[in-house]
Amino acid sequence: MRETTLSAADPHAGILQRPYLWVTVGACALVFLAAFESLAVTTIMPVVSRELNGAGLYALAFAGPLATGVIGMVAAGNWSDRRGPTVPLYASVALFVAGLLIAGTAVSMPLLVAGRLVQGLGGGALTVALYVLVARIYPGLLHPKIFAAFSAAWVIPSLVGPFAAGIVAQVLSWHWVFLGVVGLVIPALVMIVPVLRGMTSAKEQAALSGQPPAPWALGRLAWATLAALAVLGLNLSREVTLPGFPAAPVLLAVAAVVVALVAVRPLVPPRTLIAWRGLPSVILVRGLASAAFFGAEVYLPYLLIEQYAFSPTFAGLTLTGGALAWAGASAVQARLGARLSHRRAVRIGSLMVLGAVVLALATTALHWPAAVAIAGWIFAGGGMGLLYPRLSVMTLALSTKDNEGFNSSAMSISDSLGGALALATTGIVFAAFTTTESFAGVFGLAAVVAVAAAAIAPRVAAKTL
């Protein structure tokens, strides 16, 4: 299957018609599996942490892949500009599979975390490589359809992933939540191979046009690596002890946060960190919303298992409720269109996330029934379903042809680093206390971040938008 054949194909052909059928199925399968793994791990990690005696590295198992994913995003984007998506896609799948194998065969928490870091590197690169593949293979008329298919491939794991992972962990072993995916990734890639073989590389196209290939963006890659290292350092800062200097962990944590913020500045639009009105605030709210939501979500199953004696299977169903609300709210905001302004959607969504996190905090601190936090998390999912699509639309609306790629990348980086920093910080808070106080501290910190997101939300757009 040659690229020229695809380019000459009927532009009115559907994404599930020839010649796009197999590449569509394969690409969506890869997105599905990456999403499934991300959500499934949230369900099983309390069990893994208990079995491997790894409570101290619990947050790093989540924050680490988000951090290394930023490196993968930047590297794959630059690599694809130079050579096309073929080699980056192969490399990203290889890294993703290697990470699954390492984590699935881990006999200690440090080894499992190492696998998660490799998995995150491959997962971040995979996302970017697939987006470049779409741009190269599908005509513009089909872009909305294939991206809608990618969104569906994310929603379905949200519905079944946590529950399925809980069953696998109970019936077989948590190891198979990682290892079972390996056998599915390879067939998904095989479906795309014929298209990849027929593609003309970016380097060859540049030679034919007489233009030099895109240069390596080593500066951006270095900043991304520094940001990832800062997040990892933040996670490990509490392990540092210096005789006669008890404040060393705190100072190291503060330094890591400062380094991460300095490193992210070149990767996002100017004045993002000071919440400048318009695009900078759009990018910042995206990161803060991710930080508040995911910083609390990964501890919700943990809370239900440890404090309320839920099984992993039923604890995972909590995340399914939030995912259903996310999908439903996304559909509602799409139907409302211009009747619901971007700014109002973002404000309402951020307030819903804040309310849900506060309910989780109150449930923990006041020993309320678990049903309160579970019901509250439905509101959190609904809030994310309202604000996430609108922030994506606003990012493109506030971009030009010259910076669409950079701004889209900045949005993904803000997502990942926001979540990574929140998880790293909540990990420190969780380790500093015991039992109920630990969960209250985590949800309290997430609530503070959610307050910041709600406060900045009105600044996401000019008054005319």
N, C-alpha and C positions, 0 to 999 in steps of 0.2 A: 504494500500500500504506500504509494508515493505522495509526497506533499503536493506535487502538481495535480495529482488526481483529486485530492481533497480540495484544493483551491478552485479546480474547475467544476466541482460538484454543484448541483442545483442549490442555490442559496435558500430556497424555500424548503429544502429537506429538513426533517426534524432531527433532533440530536439522537434519537433512537432509530433513525433510518440510515441506510447505507449512504455514504461510506463512514458515517460517524458512530455507528452503533457500538462497536467494540471498544473504541477509545473512550466513549462516554461511560460505558459500563465499568471499564477498568479504572478510569480516573475517579468516578464516584465511589467505587469500591475502596480505593486507597484513602479517600477522604473519610469514608465511613469507618474504616479500621482505625485510622488515627484518632477520630473522635471517640470511638468506642473505648479505645485504650485509655484516653485521657479521663473519661468519665468512670470507667470501670475501676481504675486504680483508687479513686476517691472512696469507693465502697469497701474495697478489701484492705486498704492501708491500715486501719485500726487492728485488723487480725494479723497482718504482716508485722506491724510494729510490736505487738505483744509476743509473737512467736520468736522474733529475732532480737527481742530486747532492745528495740531501737527507738524508743520514745524521743530521745534527744535529737534524732535525725528525721523525725516525722515531717516537719515543715520543709526541710531540705529536699525530701523526696518529691515535693510538689514544686517548690520554688526553683530548684536546680534545672529541671527541663525547660521551664519558661525562660530562664536566663540564657542557657545555651542555645535555646531556640532563636534568640535574637541574633546570635552569631551566624546560625544557619540561614536565617532570612537574608542578612546582608551579603553573606558569601554566595548564596545561590543566585541572588538577584544580579550581582556583579558578574558571576560566572556565566549566567545565562545571556547577559548582554554581550559577552565576549565570544561564547561558543554555541549559543542556543541552549534549549532546555534538556537536550538528550543526556549528556554526561552528568549534569547536576541532578537530574531525576534518578539515574542509576545510582549515583553516589548517595543521594538522600535515602533511597530505599534500603541500600546496603547498611547505612548507619542506623536506620530505624530498626531493621531486623537484628543487627548486632546488639543494640541496646535491649531489645526484647529477650534475646538469648541470655545475656548477662544477668538481667533482672530475674528472668524465669528460673535460672539455675543458682541463684544467690543463696548462700548459706549464712550470710551475715548482713546486717543493715548497711554497712559501708559499701559492700559489693553491690547490693541492690541499688543504692543511690548512684553508684558509678554507672550502672546500666541505664538508670533513668536519665543521667546527664547525656549519655550517648544517644539515647532515644530522643531526647528533646532536640539535640543538634540536628538529627535526621528529620524529625517532624517539622521543625521550622523551615528547613531547606525544602522539604517536600511541598509545602504549601506554596511557596514562591515558584518553584519549578512547574507545578501544575498550572498556576495562573499564566505563566509565560507560554506553556504548551497550548492553553486555550487561545491566547492571542495569536499564536502562529497557525493553528489548525482550523479553528472555527471562524466563519464569516461574522462580521459585526452583528448581523441580524439575529444570530443564534446565541450571542453572548448572554442576554438576559435569561435565556432558557437554561444554558449550562450552569450559570451561577445559581439559578434557582434550584437546579438539581443538586449542586454542591450544598446549598443550605438545607435541603431535605436530607441529604446524607449526614448532616450534623444533627438534625432534629431526631431522626430515628434512633440513633444510639442513646440520645438523651432519654428516650422513652423506655428502651429495653435494656440498655447497657448496665446501669446499676443493679437492676434486678437479676439479670443474667449472670453478672459477675458474682453476686452474692450466692447464687445457686451453685456455680462452678466451684467457688471457694468452700462451700459446705459439703458438696457431694464428692468432689475430687480433691483439689488443693488450690490454694491461691497461686501456686506456680503456673498452673495451666491457664490462668487469666492472661499471662504474658506469652507462654509458649504456644497456646492454641491459636493466637493471632498470626504467628509466624507462618503457619501452613496456609493461611489465607492471603497473605501479602503477595507471595510469589505468583499465584495464578492471576491476581489483579494486575500485576506488572506485565505479565506475559501478554495480556490483552492489548497493551499499549505498544509493545515492542515493534510490531510491523510498521506503525506510524513513525516511531522514533528512528527506525533504520532508514526510512525514506526521506527524512528531513535534511535540508541543506543547512549546515551549521552557520551560525552568525559570522564566524571567521571567513567562511567561503563566500558568503553573501557580500561581506565587506570587500573581499578581494575582487569580486566580479564588478562591484560598483566603483572600485578605485578608491574607496575610503578606508582608512585604517580601522582596525577593530577597536572596540571600546577599551579604554585603559583599565587596569586594575585599580579599584577604589580602596587602596590600602589604608588610607586614613580613616574612612568609615568603618572598615573592618577592625582596625585597631581600637577605635572608640567603642564599638560593639563588644569586643573582647574585654576591654577594661570594665565596661558596665557589668558584664556577666561575672567577671572575677570579683567585682565589688559586692554583688549580690551573694555569691558563694562565701565571701569573707564575712559578710554580715551574718549569715547562717552559722558560721563556725566561731564567731567572735566570743560567744559565751564559754567556749572550751579553753580559751586562753587564760592562763594564770601566771602571774609574775609575783614572786615573793616580795612582800612589803609594798605592793602596788595593787590593792584590791580594785581600784577603779579602771584597771586595764581593759577588761571586757567592754565596759561602757564606752570608753574613749575609742576603742577599736570599732565598735558598732557605729558610733557617730561618724567616724572617719570613713567607714565603708559607705554610709548613706551619702555623704558629701561627694565622694568619688563617683558613685553611681549617677548622681544628679549632674555632676560636671561632664561625665562621659556621654550622657544622653542628650545634652544640649545640641551637638552637631547633627544628631540623628532626627531631630524634630524641628518644626518651623521656629523661627526666631520669636522670642518672648513668650514661648509656651509656658515656661516655669513661673512666670509672673501673671498668668491668666489674662493675657491681653485679649480684648474683645475680638470675636470672630474665630478664624481658624485656630489660632493658638489655644483658645479656651475649648474648642471642640476636641482637639487632641488631648488636652489635659483632663477634661471630664471623662473621656473614654478610659484613660488610665486609672483615674480615681474610682470610677464606677466598677471597673474590673477588680481593683484592689479590694474594695469593700465587699463586693459580692463573693468573689472566689476566696478571699481571706477568711470569710465566715463559713462558706459552704463546705470546705474541706474538713472543718471541725464539727459540722452538724451530725454526720453519721457517727463520728467518734463519740460525741456527747451521748447520742442515743444508745450506743452499744455499751459504753462504760457506766453511764449514770442511770439509764432506764432499762438495761438488760434486753435491748432489741437484738435480734439476730442480724447478721450482715445483710441478709436478703431484704428484710423489712426496713432496715435503716436506709438501704439503697432506694427504696420506694419513695422516700422523702425527696430525693433529688429528682425523681421522675415527675412528681407533682410540680416542682418548680420548672422543669423542662416543658411540661404541657402548657403551663401558664405563659412561658416565654414564647412558645410557638403560637399560642392563641392571641397574645397581645401583638405579636408581629403581624399577624393576619389582620387584626382590627385596625392597627395604625395604617396599614397599606390601603384598606378600604376607605378610611376616613380621608386620606390624601390631604389636600390643602385645607380641608375643614378643620384639621388639627395642625396648628402651626408647629414648625420644627422646635422652636424655643419652648412652647408649652408642653410638647411631648417629652422633651428632655427633662424639663422641670418636674413634671408629674412622675416620670419614671424614676428619677433620682430620689424623690421623696418616698416613693413606694419601697425602694431598696433600703432607704434609711429606716423606715417604719418596720420592715421585716427584721433587720439586724437588731433593732431595739427590742423587738419581741423576743428574739433569741436570747438577748442579754437578760431580759426580765425573767424569762423561763429558767435560766440557769441560776441567777442570783436569788430569786424568790421561790425557787423550787416549785414552779407551776407545772401543770401536766405537760407532757411532751407534745400533746396535740396542739398547744398554743404555738410552739416554735415551728411545727410541721405546717400548720395552716399559714403562719406568717411567711414561710418560705415560698408559698404560692404567690404571695404579693411580690416577693423579691424577683421571682421569675417573670411575673407580669411587667414589673418595672424595667427589667433589662430588655424585654421584648418591645417595649415602647421606645426606649432611648437608643438602643444599639443601631437599628436600621436608620433612624433619623440622623445619627451622628455619621454613619457611612455616607448617606446621601449628601449631607452638608459638606463633608470633606471633599467630595468630587465637585460640588457646586461652587465651592470657594477656591477651587484649583484651576490652573490653566493647563494647556496641553504640555507645557514645558515642565511642570512640577507635579503632574498627577501621580507619577510613579513614586516620587519622593514622599509626597503627602500620604499616599496609600500605605507606603512602607512605614511612615512615622506613626500612623494609626495602629498598625499591627505591633510595632515596637512598644508603643505606649500601653497597649493591652498587656503584652507579655511582661514588660518590666514593672508595670503597676502591680500586676498580680504577684510577680516574683518578690518585689520589695515588701509587699504586704505579708506574704507568707513567711518570708524570712523574719520579719519583725514579730509577727504573731508567734513564731516558733520560740523566739527569745522570751516573750511574755509567758507562753505556756510553760516553759521550763522553769521559770522563776517562781511559780507558785505550785500548789498541790490541788488535786481533784477539782472541786467546784470553783475555787478561785482561779484556776488556770483557764477554764472555759469562759468564765466571766471576764477575765482580762482580755482574752482573744476577741470576744464579741464586743467588748467595750472599745478596743482599738479599732475594729472594723466600723463601729458606729461613728467614731471620730472622723475616719476617712470618708464615710458616707455623708456626714455633715458638710465636709469640704466640697464634695461633689455637688450637693444640693445648693450650696452657697454660690458656686461658680456657674452653675447651669444657666442662669439668666444671661450670662455673657457669651453664650455660644454663637450668637448671631447678632447682626445689626437689627435695629428695630424694624427695618423694612422687610426682613425675612420672616 
